[in-house]
Amino acid sequence: MGNQGYDELPVDRAVSPEEAAEFKTRTTELRAAKQWHWNGNAADVNQAVALANQYPPQGAGEAIFALNGNLVAVWLYY
């Protein structure tokens, strides 16, 4: 999900130390927050559950499984 959801540093001028410190604080807070991560397609439901139980183990509501033909799409929230 990358750098979505926050502004980048300006590229058309020099950045003050205060701006750089504020940017670092803001981006560190975003990285610390949980986010949804795509964990690929599993071949079957057992493999999808095994993905969800790997570190960090997922709690209730932190895993989404979507059947897509013969594959199980896996999204995890960590």
C-alpha positions as CSV (number, residue, x, y, z in Angstrom):
1,M,0.0,0.0,0.0
2,G,3.1,2.1,0.0
3,N,3.1,5.8,0.5
4,Q,-0.6,6.3,0.0
5,G,-2.5,8.7,2.3
6,Y,0.1,11.3,3.2
7,D,1.9,14.2,1.5
8,E,5.5,13.9,0.3
9,L,8.3,16.4,1.1
10,P,8.4,19.3,-1.4
11,V,10.9,18.9,-4.3
12,D,10.9,22.5,-5.4
13,R,12.7,24.0,-2.4
14,A,15.0,23.1,0.5
15,V,13.3,21.6,3.6
16,S,13.7,23.1,7.0
17,P,14.8,20.8,9.9
18,E,11.4,21.4,11.5
19,E,9.6,20.2,8.4
20,A,11.9,17.2,8.1
21,A,11.3,16.2,11.8
22,E,7.5,16.7,11.4
23,F,7.5,14.5,8.2
24,K,9.5,11.8,9.9
25,T,7.1,11.8,12.9
26,R,4.1,11.6,10.6
27,T,5.4,8.8,8.5
28,T,6.6,6.8,11.5
29,E,3.1,6.9,13.0
30,L,1.6,5.7,9.7
31,R,4.0,2.8,9.5
32,A,3.2,1.8,13.1
33,A,-0.6,1.7,12.4
34,K,-2.0,-1.6,11.2
35,Q,-2.8,-1.9,7.5
36,W,-4.3,-4.4,5.1
37,H,-1.7,-6.5,3.2
38,W,-2.2,-8.7,0.2
39,N,-0.7,-12.1,1.0
40,G,-1.4,-13.8,-2.4
41,N,-3.5,-16.7,-3.5
42,A,-3.7,-19.9,-1.7
43,A,-4.3,-23.2,-3.4
44,D,-7.0,-24.3,-0.9
45,V,-8.7,-23.2,2.3
46,N,-6.2,-25.1,4.5
47,Q,-3.3,-23.2,3.0
48,A,-5.1,-19.9,3.4
49,V,-5.7,-20.6,7.1
50,A,-2.0,-21.6,7.5
51,L,-1.1,-18.2,6.0
52,A,-3.3,-16.4,8.5
53,N,-1.7,-18.3,11.4
54,Q,1.8,-17.4,10.5
55,Y,3.5,-14.6,12.5
56,P,2.0,-12.2,13.2
57,P,-1.1,-14.4,13.9
58,Q,-4.4,-12.8,12.9
59,G,-7.2,-12.1,15.3
60,A,-10.9,-12.1,14.7
61,G,-11.7,-9.9,11.7
62,E,-8.1,-9.5,10.6
63,A,-8.2,-12.0,7.7
64,I,-10.2,-11.9,4.5
65,F,-10.5,-15.0,2.3
66,A,-12.2,-14.6,-1.1
67,L,-12.9,-17.7,-3.3
68,N,-11.8,-17.0,-6.8
69,G,-12.3,-20.1,-8.9
70,N,-9.8,-22.7,-7.6
71,L,-7.8,-20.1,-5.6
72,V,-8.4,-18.5,-2.3
73,A,-7.3,-14.8,-2.2
74,V,-5.8,-13.8,1.2
75,W,-5.8,-10.3,2.8
76,L,-4.3,-9.9,6.3
77,Y,-4.5,-6.9,8.6
78,Y,-1.2,-6.3,10.4
